[in-house]
Structure formats: C-alpha cells, structure tokens
Amino acid sequence: MRKIREVLRLRLGQGLPQRAVAQNLRLSQGAVHGYMARARRAGLGWPLPDGIDDTQLEALLFPPPSSVAADHRPMPDWAVVHRELRRPNVTLSLLWEEYRGGTGAQDGFGYSWFCDLYREWVGRLKPTLRQVHTAGERVFVDFAGPTMEVMDAATGGVRRAEIFVAVLGASSYTFAEASWTQSLPDWIAVHVNMLAFIAGVPRQIVSDFVPGNKIVKDDTGHAVPRGECRDVAA
C-alpha cells in the first residue's frame, strides 16, 4: 500500500518540506511530489474527509485510465502552452498539472501523451533560425539561471549552488555540474571537467554570457580572455 495518507499528513498537516517528508517516509522526492500533484487534482486537502480509507484514497488519486477515444478527449491550447514555457521555472509537468486540474480533469491525457502531443505540435511550427551544427565543432556553455539548494547531511545547513551546463551542438550531448560560485577558479574548473567528460576539445566553446572577471581589455581596447583563461585554452 502506498504511503499516501502519511505524505498528506506530513506535508499538509504538519507543514514539513517535501525533502523532509521524503526522508521520513523513505520515499523519493519525485514520489512525494507526484502524490501531492494527484491530491491537488483530486481536490483533496488535510484533514481528509471522514470515512475515506486507504483503498478509497488510492482510487481517488489513481483513477483507471479513461475509456474515451483520444480524438474525443479535451485538447490543450498548445499555443498557450508554448507561450507559457517561455516563462522562468515553467515546465511541461507544471502545465500538465494545470490542464488536468481544469479542462482535462475528467478525460484528459496522461503526462507522457501530453508531452508527445506538444512535441508533435511544435514540430509543425514553421522552422526559423534553424542551425546546423557539425559534430565536434561547438559546445554551448552557460550557468543556469536558478540555483539549487544543497543540504549538509551532518549539520542540516543549506547552501545555494550554481549549475553549469554544457551542450554539444550536433548531438545535444549534455554535461552539468554544480559549483559554489561563478568565480574565475570555479569557472575554469567546470570547463576543465566538461572537456574531460566529453573526452575531447571542440573547435569553439560558445558562452551565452561571460562575466567581466573572465575578460580584460588589451592595449587596443578590445576585450580578450584573461591570462588564466588563455592558459586553459592553450
């Protein structure tokens, strides 16, 4: 039997954060998040209505698949979905939850089908600014906007970490690493680790944004990499 009731009690009744609920119940954070999302779609809070046992609770959160044919199910407004995805921290998972809590509450598509239909819709858009990358030519690097919490298991202290991401243009092969700062030593370290990870050196490393402490001006006034960066490139 799933630990749904305890998840709802600890998260909603006791106000524990998702991470603490997962640790207490020996569940993954993904499982806790999934239970909470299903509870929201079912309109459940805490305390639960009187008379709901564990079997009934599970049936509410995990209803049987819809028998309605796909072409008769409520279809999301893909243009709105596409536009909303441009906003910070908005994901397909979040938009799917909103869809299942609204027009798709009864016979809506499941998450994987929702994602497939969205990608199919995107594929029909008029391609613009399409880039063709040669294998090994470019790797695109940047620090992600949002930082991530890192908890010290011994002290319980929380610290924010920067997330460095690198993607090879031709294959979309991806490298990601957390660092404490975007300072020059950390910036050099994540690049060195990235090159070791992909086991090669592309012709170009394309950075979306290079902070000022990584570049200087030469005698002619042109911006050039700092000496430490040039040493790494050499």
N, C-alpha and C positions, 0 to 999 in steps of 0.2 A: 504494500500500500504506500502510495506517495505521501510525503510529509507536508501536504498542502496546508492542513489546518495549523500546524506549528509555524510554517512560514508566514501565514497571515497573522497569527497571534503576535509573533515576534516583530514583524515588520510594521504592522498597522497598530496593534495593541500596545506594544512596548516601545515602538519608535526606533528600533535598532537599525543601523545602516545595513545595506544589502550585504556588504562584506562580512559583517559580524553575524548576520543570520546564516550565511553560507558556512562560516566556520563552526558555529554552534551545532548545526544540523548535519555537518559533514556532506554538504552539497556544493556543487559548483555555483559560481555567481550567475552563470548562464541559466541554470535551473531555477534559481530564486527569481531572477528577472522574468523568466518565462511564466512561472506561476503567478506573479504579480500582474503581468500583462493579461493573462487569461482571466484573472479575478476582476480586473477593470472592465474587460469586455462583457463579463457576465453580470456586472453591476453589483459585485459583492464588496463589502467592507468588513470592518470588525467593530463589534461582535457580529458573528454570523446570525442569520435569522434562526429562531427557535425551531428545533425539530430536524435540522439538517444533519444527517450522519455522514460519515466519511465516504460512503458509496455514492450518496446523492451529491455530495460536494464534488467528487471526481467527475460525475456525469455532467454537472454544470460547467466545469472547466474544460472537459474533454468530450464535447458532444460528438456524435457519429458524423461521418462525412455527409455532406449534402447530396441528395439524390437528384437535384436539379441539374439539367444539362448545362455545360459550360456556356453555350451561346445564349442561355436564358438567365445567367447569373448577373447581378449588378456589376457593371463595369466602372472602374475608377476613371476619373478625368485625368488622363495621362499628361495633358498639358500642364495641369495644376501640379501634379506630382513632379514633373520635370522642373518646373519653376521653383517649387519648394526645396528641392535637393540642392539648389544653389546657396541656400541659407546655411550659416555655420551650425554644425552639430546636428543637422537634419539628415536622417538616414532612411533607407527604404524600409527598415524594420519599424521605425517610428511611424512612418506614413502608412504602412500596412496596418498597424495597430489602430490608427485613427480611422482608416477605411472600415476595419472590422467593427469598430465601435459606432459607425454611422450607417452609411448606405449598404455596406456589406455585412451587417451584423447577422443576418439570418442565413443567407445562402452565398456569402462572399467566397472569394478564392482564398486558398491557403497561402502561406508566405512564399513557398518556393514557386508556386504557379504565378503569384502576383509579380515576383521578380522576373520570371521568364517572359510574362506578357509585357512588362515595362521595357525590357531589353529589346523585345521584338518591335515595340512601338518606336523606340529610339532608333532602331536600325532602318526604319522607313523615313526618318528625317532626311532632309536634303543635306548631304555632307558639305561642310565648309571648313576651310583651313585644315584639310586633311594633310598630315605629314607622313612621309615615307622615310623610315629610318633603316640604314644599313647596319647589319649585325656588327657589333663591336665599335661602332662609330661614336655614339654618345651615351652618356649616363646622366640622368637628370637628378639633381640633389636639392634638398631643402629641409629645413626644420618645420615640422608640422605646427600649425597654429596653437591648438590646445595642448597643455602639458598634462602629465599623468601623475597621479598620486603613487608614492612608494612608501610602504609602511615598514618600519623597523620591527621585525618579529620579536626582538628582545625588549625594546622599550615602548613599543606602540606608537612612537613618534611618526609623523607623516611629513614627507618632503616631496616637493614637486620636481619632476624630471622632464627635460626636453626630449623630444622624439625626432631623431634624424632619419630621413627616408631617402633612399636612392633607387631609381628605376632605370633599367636598361631600355633604351628607346625601341629597339627592334623586337625584343622578346617580352618586355614588361617584367622581366626577372627582377625581383624586389628584395632590397636589403633594408632592415630597420634596426636601429639601436637607440637605447636610452642613454642620455648623458646628463650630468647635473647642470651644466651651463652651455651657452653658445660661445664661450670664451675661446681664444685662439688655441690653447692646448687641447681643449675638448674638440674643437672644430677640426684640427689636424688629426686627432686620434680616430674620430669616427670615419674620416675619409680613408685613413690607412686601413682600418678594419674592413671598410666596404670593399676596397680593392683586393684585400686578401680573400674576402668572401666570394667575390666573383672570379677570383683566380686569373686576373688579367688587368690590363690597363686600357681603357678606351682612348680613342683619339682626342675626345673632348669630354670634360666634366662641365656640365651646364648647370649653373646655380641660379635659382629664381631670384635670390637676394643675397648679396654679400655685405655683411655689416662692415662699418667703417674701420674696425680694428683689424680687418684682414687685408686692407689695401692702403697704399700710400701714393703720393704723387712724386713722379720723377722730376728731373731738372727741367723738363719741358712743360710740366704742369699736368701731364697725363696720369691717370690712375693706373697703377700697376700693383701686382700682388706683393705683399710684404716678403722680406727675405726668407723667413721661415717657410712660407707657402711655396716660394720658388724652389727651396731646397727639397721639399717633399715631392714637387713635380719632377725634379731632376732625378 
